[in-house]
């Protein structure tokens, strides 16, 4: 006898719905795989698209509203290059583990009060000493969140992210280059006063707000403020940490430095516009492009010499901006001519027009997983049908 009629009736419509949902999930996974494949094969394009879209969208919102309520958006926008670099590195990590684990959150909790303290001191000692202390202290913890996230990724569960972010904290082996980063480019600003004198420009001298140990304290606060907000944690993680090795896999350090400088300058548009700079004039952009290209050459030279240390690049960047705070009255032409002389000396002495060897620590070695042939092979793999898997 047939037992076709025994047991509960089959829900044919329900079965079709399950199969349809399974097929949609399968297609969604395949679409996500295609997106990750594209990012893996176009890492530089993906990085710049992500960094610019994140920074500009949030930064322009703040610029248009001009409200302190949106200051946390500025913090995220300023971390745009770092967040883009971390996101892409994490996506392409084939281990598939979660980005944040117990070690990540422990580091986050430890780093947050430090980052908030540096921000609080920067605001109260450098920008607005008469601001309400309690309100700023609380607000500092909110604004410090993106920077703290970037710092905590050094303890990510994804090995690729840990390895990438490690050089932001690694001091061993780069001590001499940290000293060079502190004194080299700021020292060039002192030399620029003689360039100005040769051009017939008067030098107005140093703008020192205090003397003795009080001055030392202010300089240290300014340096730490620049380092965390956002020269190292926001920018250098992306520009010299992520983009530079990938560019140097294809071209020379000189060309890489020039390209990074050309793209680096317009990234600041949202920031300069909110500060009231003359961003709608040709003269402004000519000055910014030339300054950032020369600055990029100097930082790329230091970064390559230090084995790709994000920390060295960040210290050089922060030390330069700190020096600009106190060495005033220099003409833009005097600074750029001095930087040009130093850049030419480094270019010729280091032969920066020559490509670095493939095993150089600042030359990215692409994962074969993201080669065009591997991506095409994955695209041709058959998708398992949901209807073939929902049968008992």
C-alpha positions, 0 to 999 in steps of 0.5 A, spaced: 500 500 500 502 507 498 503 511 504 503 517 500 497 520 504 500 518 511 503 524 515 502 531 515 501 535 508 507 538 505 507 545 504 508 546 497 508 554 497 512 554 503 517 550 500 518 554 494 518 560 499 524 557 502 528 555 496 527 562 493 530 565 500 535 560 499 537 562 492 536 570 494 541 569 499 546 565 494 546 570 489 547 576 495 553 572 497 555 571 490 554 579 489 558 580 495 564 576 492 564 580 486 564 586 490 570 583 494 574 581 488 573 588 485 576 591 491 582 586 491 583 587 484 583 595 484 585 596 491 588 603 490 582 606 486 577 603 492 581 606 497 581 613 494 574 612 492 572 610 500 577 615 503 574 621 499 567 619 499 567 618 507 571 625 508 568 629 503 560 627 505 561 628 512 566 634 512 561 638 507 555 637 512 559 640 518 562 645 513 555 647 511 551 647 518 557 650 521 555 647 528 559 644 534 554 639 534 557 636 528 564 636 530 564 628 531 563 628 524 569 632 523 573 626 527 570 621 522 571 625 516 579 626 518 580 619 519 577 617 512 583 615 509 585 610 515 578 607 516 578 606 508 585 603 509 583 598 515 576 596 512 579 594 505 585 590 509 580 587 513 575 585 507 581 582 504 583 578 510 581 571 507 581 568 515 574 571 515 574 572 523 571 578 526 575 585 526 573 586 533 575 581 539 576 581 546 583 584 545 580 589 541 575 592 546 580 591 551 585 596 547 579 600 546 577 601 553 584 603 555 586 608 549 579 612 549 581 616 556 588 617 553 585 620 546 580 624 550 585 627 554 590 629 549 584 632 545 581 636 551 588 639 553 589 641 545 582 644 546 583 648 553 591 649 552 591 651 545 584 653 542 580 656 547 582 656 554 576 659 557 571 654 554 567 650 559 571 644 562 566 639 564 562 640 557 569 639 553 571 633 558 565 629 556 565 632 549 572 629 548 570 622 549 565 622 544 570 626 539 575 621 540 571 615 538 574 614 531 581 615 533 580 610 539 577 605 534 583 606 529 588 605 535 585 599 537 585 595 530 592 594 532 589 588 536 584 586 531 582 579 530 584 579 523 592 578 522 592 582 516 589 588 520 594 587 525 600 586 521 598 593 517 597 597 523 603 594 527 608 599 524 603 605 527 606 603 534 612 599 533 618 603 535 624 598 535 628 599 529 626 606 527 629 610 533 634 614 529 628 615 524 623 618 529 629 623 531 630 625 523 622 625 523 622 630 529 627 635 526 628 634 519 622 638 516 621 643 522 629 644 521 627 646 514 623 651 516 628 655 520 632 654 514 627 658 510 628 664 513 634 665 510 631 663 503 626 669 505 632 674 506 635 672 500 628 674 496 628 680 500 622 678 505 622 680 512 622 675 517 617 676 523 621 671 528 618 666 532 611 666 535 612 663 542 606 664 547 610 662 553 617 661 556 621 655 559 618 649 561 611 652 560 613 653 553 615 646 552 609 643 555 605 647 550 609 644 544 608 637 547 601 638 547 601 641 540 605 635 538 601 630 541 594 633 539 597 633 531 599 626 532 593 623 534 588 629 531 589 627 525 596 626 522 598 619 524 591 616 526 587 619 520 592 621 514 598 617 514 595 610 516 592 611 509 597 615 505 603 612 507 601 606 510 596 603 505 597 607 498 604 608 498 606 600 498 601 599 493 604 605 488 611 603 489 609 596 487 608 599 480 612 605 480 618 609 483 618 612 489 618 619 486 612 618 482 608 615 488 610 621 492 608 626 486 601 622 485 600 621 493 601 629 493 596 631 488 591 627 491 593 629 498 591 636 497 584 636 494 582 631 500 583 637 504 578 641 501 572 640 506 577 642 511 579 648 508 573 650 506 570 650 513 576 654 515 574 659 510 580 658 506 580 661 499 579 654 496 575 658 490 581 661 487 587 658 482 592 661 486 590 657 493 590 651 489 597 652 485 600 653 492 597 647 496 599 642 490 606 644 490 606 644 497 603 637 498 607 634 492 614 637 496 612 635 503 610 628 500 617 627 497 620 628 504 615 624 507 616 618 502 623 618 503 623 618 510 618 612 510 622 608 505 628 609 509 624 607 516 622 601 512 615 603 511 613 605 518 607 609 519 609 612 526 615 615 522 611 618 517 606 620 522 611 623 527 614 627 521 607 630 519 605 632 526 612 635 528 612 639 521 605 642 523 607 643 530 613 647 527 608 651 523 604 653 529 611 657 532 615 659 526 611 664 523 612 670 518 615 665 513 613 666 505 610 660 502 615 661 496 621 661 501 618 655 504 617 651 498 624 653 495 627 650 501 623 644 501 624 644 493 632 644 495 631 639 500 627 634 495 632 635 489 638 633 494 634 627 496 631 625 489 638 625 487 642 622 493 637 616 493 635 615 486 628 616 487 626 615 480 628 608 480 623 602 482 625 599 489 626 591 489 620 587 490 622 584 496 623 591 499 618 592 506 615 598 502 613 594 496 606 591 497 606 584 495 599 582 492 596 576 494 595 571 488 588 570 491 586 577 488 589 576 481 585 577 475 585 570 473 583 567 480 577 572 480 575 569 473 576 562 476 572 564 482 566 567 478 566 561 474 564 556 480 557 553 480 553 556 485 549 551 489 542 551 488 538 552 494 533 547 491 538 541 491 539 543 499 533 543 502 531 536 500 531 531 506 
